[in-house]
Amino acid sequence: MKIVKVIVIVLLVAFVGIQFIPTVSNRSEYVPKTDFMLVNTVPKKISEKLQVSCYDCHSNNTHYPWYSKIQPGAWFMAKHIKNGKEELNFSEWADYSDRRKKSKLKSIISQIKDDNMPLSSYTLIHKNASFSEEEKKEVITWLTELKDNL
């Protein structure tokens, strides 16, 4: 019984201790001129869905929920955001070449169609980020038109 108490105390101290290890915040006070929503004429419904479903991990401005302040959750989120922005950053859209834009749009369409994005770990907590079948169809149709007109 004594060993269990020691283990619990050590784990508790470790948990409290890691709370003081900060993560880098992905927040910006402004929307750059290169942002996807500014360089494209995005219908309001699609814009709102992309903001809710994609922008937290794929832009320079993440809206952080309460649990993002608790480690190790903050590390998990920071890693997802870093990886997401390396793959696609909507805030830097205008800086991409047309060829890269087409490739990214093709990938976005595929990811949404195959239910690979947004990640299930994200939609588990952010239910409004999930795509209904109707939303999927609308977003995919619009993104396909955008890709075809590049």
C-alpha positions, -999 to 999 in steps of 0.1 A, spaced: 0 0 0 29 23 8 44 19 -27 11 28 -43 10 61 -23 45 69 -34 37 62 -70 5 83 -69 25 112 -52 53 110 -78 27 110 -107 8 139 -92 40 159 -87 51 151 -123 16 161 -136 17 194 -118 53 200 -128 46 195 -166 20 222 -164 48 248 -162 63 237 -195 48 261 -221 39 255 -257 41 280 -285 7 296 -292 -5 297 -328 -24 330 -327 -23 360 -349 -40 394 -344 -47 399 -381 -56 379 -412 -28 382 -438 -35 393 -474 -24 358 -485 -53 341 -466 -74 316 -486 -107 334 -476 -93 368 -489 -79 357 -522 -109 336 -532 -146 345 -533 -157 319 -508 -195 315 -502 -204 323 -466 -217 288 -458 -185 272 -471 -163 298 -455 -179 292 -421 -175 254 -425 -138 257 -434 -132 280 -405 -148 256 -380 -134 224 -396 -99 233 -409 -85 266 -398 -76 256 -362 -49 233 -375 -43 247 -410 -39 285 -404 -19 310 -384 -48 315 -360 -60 287 -337 -89 291 -314 -78 274 -282 -104 256 -260 -100 253 -223 -83 219 -224 -54 233 -244 -40 248 -213 -35 214 -196 -4 193 -204 0 169 -221 -30 179 -241 -13 212 -251 17 193 -265 -6 170 -284 -24 200 -299 8 219 -307 21 189 -326 -11 186 -346 -11 223 -355 26 222 -365 21 192 -387 -12 206 -401 5 239 -411 34 221 -426 10 202 -449 -13 231 -457 -15 267 -444 -46 286 -455 -30 318 -441 -3 315 -468 -25 304 -497 -17 332 -521 21 324 -517 15 289 -532 21 284 -569 -9 275 -591 4 240 -594 7 236 -557 -27 252 -551 -43 226 -575 -24 198 -557 -36 211 -523 -72 214 -535 -71 179 -549 -58 167 -516 -84 186 -495 -112 172 -517 -98 137 -512 -93 141 -475 -129 154 -470 -144 128 -493 -127 99 -475 -135 113 -440 -98 116 -432 -102 153 -424 -109 168 -400 -92 142 -378 -115 120 -357 -95 131 -326 -106 167 -333 -142 159 -342 -146 138 -310 -145 170 -290 -155 195 -318 -187 180 -330 -196 210 -352 -163 204 -372 -177 172 -387 -191 174 -422 -227 162 -428 -232 145 -462 -248 177 -475 -219 199 -463 -194 175 -478 -211 176 -512 -213 215 -511 -177 220 -501 -163 194 -525 -183 208 -554 -171 243 -546 -135 232 -541 -136 212 -574 -148 243 -593 -120 264 -577 -94 238 -587 -107 235 -622 -106 273 -627 -70 277 -616 
